[in-house]
Amino acid sequence: MLVAFPAKRVLVAARGIGRTIARAFAEREAAVLACDLLGEEVAPLAGAFEGGGRIETRAVDATDPASMSAAVAAVAGDRAIDVLVYVAGGVRGQSARPLEDVPVEDWRAVVEANLTGAFVSAQAVAPGMKRAGQGRIVTISSRAGLATSLTGIQSYAAAKHGQIGLVRQLAQELGPFGVTVNSVAPGFMATSPDYVRQWEGYSDEQKRAIEGRIAMRRPGRPEDIAYAVLFLASDYASWITGQVLPVTGAPLA
């Protein structure tokens, strides 16, 4: 095992890719709090792992400062969170529509989940990390934060671009305290109901075209993202901050 996190306190939003990320940390000796707005969906993750790691679960609203602060206290007590992985977001069940047909409430829902939640979560862990003189914050953004979005959803592309801007700004602010802030930008993978629905909505020809643009000629797997997060959260990445690591199976065009 090249990377381990013995007794490190890790907070992960855990549906979709987050489940695999939470397990990856727990398998490497970390104490993980896997949280989601729908607590019942992450509850099955709870338990101890070989080697001393464990996962606890909790229902948390990442856009609510009080809810996030309570989650931080639950996993860290009077100590600091060592690693925050912000995975929450997605398209909130929405589909592509013309700009003029998008209610502002739908815009706000996606921006809240993808951008405001990242801000609130970082705000909750930053004081403890600053006191400790160390910490890792990793967000899961998207290729849509570096280009346009396959979803066609305006708010999703805008929020992911905004999240990357937040990462860069926080890296500059928190760097003097020993805290790194980075992002992993996955390519498309069907890891949640919204993205499964999106993939199944494509014709066979569209699916072949998408896969044909992937240099590795295979779809991404949650493990591909988890390994990138483990690297950025480890001591191997102690002098990397404010960066976006695309994990897309192909060069970005």
Stockholm file with secondary structure:
# STOCKHOLM 1.0

chainA/1-253         MLVAFPAKRVLVAARGIGRTIARAFAEREAAVLACDLLGEEVAPLAGAFEGGGRIETRAVDATDPASMSAAVAAVAGDRAIDVLVYVAGGVRGQSARPLEDVPVEDWRAVVEANLTGAFVSAQAVAPGMKRAGQGRIVTISSRAGLATSLTGIQSYAAAKHGQIGLVRQLAQELGPFGVTVNSVAPGFMATSPDYVRQWEGYSDEQKRAIEGRIAMRRPGRPEDIAYAVLFLASDYASWITGQVLPVTGAPLA
#=GR chainA/1-253 SS CCCCCTTCEEEEECSTHHHHHHHHHHTTTCEEEEEESSHHHHGGGCEECTTSCEEEEEECCTTCHHHHHHHHHHHHTTSCCSEEEECCCCCTTCCCCCGGGCCHHHHHHHHIIIIIHHHHHHHHHHHHHHHHTCEEEEEECCGGGTSCCTTCCHHHHHHHHHHHHHHHHHHHHHGGGTEEEEEEEECCCCCSHHHHHHHHTSCHHHHHHHHHTCTTSSCCCHHHHHHHHHHHHSGGGTTCCSCEEEESSSCCC
#=GC SS_cons         CCCCCTTCEEEEECSTHHHHHHHHHHTTTCEEEEEESSHHHHGGGCEECTTSCEEEEEECCTTCHHHHHHHHHHHHTTSCCSEEEECCCCCTTCCCCCGGGCCHHHHHHHHIIIIIHHHHHHHHHHHHHHHHTCEEEEEECCGGGTSCCTTCCHHHHHHHHHHHHHHHHHHHHHGGGTEEEEEEEECCCCCSHHHHHHHHTSCHHHHHHHHHTCTTSSCCCHHHHHHHHHHHHSGGGTTCCSCEEEESSSCCC
//
